[in-house]
Amino acid sequence: MINDDWKARALCREVDPELFYPEAHGASARNMMYRQAVSICQSCAVRGECYTYARDNNEQWGVWGGHYAWQIKRANRKESV
């Protein structure tokens, strides 16, 4: 059974979730949203758990633990080589 208790402590719960899914916006807005999301992630106590969750669940979209989902996927591929 997966323990998702960390989600209740995530700082992202306190802001608009749209901020963590900037892919649907234009380049300028996407960059601004990404920087804001990463700023929130940097001070979040569960950043590591969030990153691991995205990696283990093959999340395709969004910002997780301070990284775009595609960045996590790329890092995971490099680790498995």
C-alpha positions in Angstrom: 0.0 0.0 0.0 1.3 3.4 -1.0 1.6 6.0 1.8 0.4 9.3 0.5 0.4 11.1 3.9 3.0 13.5 2.5 0.4 15.1 0.2 -1.4 16.7 3.2 1.8 18.5 4.1 2.6 19.8 0.6 2.8 23.6 0.2 1.2 23.3 -3.2 -2.1 22.6 -1.5 -2.2 26.2 -0.4 -2.1 27.7 -4.0 -4.0 27.4 -7.2 -3.2 23.9 -8.7 -3.1 25.4 -12.2 0.3 26.9 -11.2 1.8 23.4 -11.2 0.5 22.5 -14.7 2.0 25.3 -16.8 2.2 23.2 -20.0 -1.2 24.4 -21.2 -0.1 28.0 -21.4 2.0 30.1 -23.8 5.8 30.2 -23.4 6.0 33.5 -21.4 3.2 32.4 -18.9 4.6 28.9 -18.7 8.1 30.2 -17.7 6.6 32.5 -15.1 4.4 29.7 -13.7 7.3 27.3 -13.6 9.5 29.7 -11.7 6.7 30.3 -9.2 6.0 26.6 -8.7 9.7 25.8 -8.3 10.0 28.6 -5.7 7.2 27.0 -3.7 8.8 23.6 -4.0 12.1 24.8 -2.8 10.7 25.5 0.6 8.4 22.5 0.8 9.2 19.9 3.4 7.9 17.0 1.2 9.8 17.9 -2.0 11.6 14.6 -2.1 8.4 12.6 -1.6 6.7 14.5 -4.3 9.6 13.9 -6.8 9.6 10.2 -5.9 5.8 10.0 -6.3 6.0 11.5 -9.8 8.9 9.2 -10.8 7.3 6.1 -9.5 3.9 6.8 -11.0 5.2 8.0 -14.3 3.5 11.4 -14.1 3.4 12.9 -17.6 2.5 16.5 -16.7 3.1 19.2 -14.1 5.7 20.3 -11.7 6.6 17.8 -9.1 9.3 18.3 -6.4 10.5 21.4 -8.2 10.9 19.7 -11.6 8.8 19.3 -14.8 7.5 15.8 -15.1 9.5 15.4 -18.4 12.7 16.3 -16.5 12.0 13.6 -13.9 11.2 11.1 -16.7 14.5 11.9 -18.4 16.5 11.6 -15.2 14.9 8.3 -14.5 15.9 7.0 -18.0 19.5 8.0 -17.4 19.5 6.2 -14.0 18.2 3.0 -15.6 20.9 2.9 -18.3 
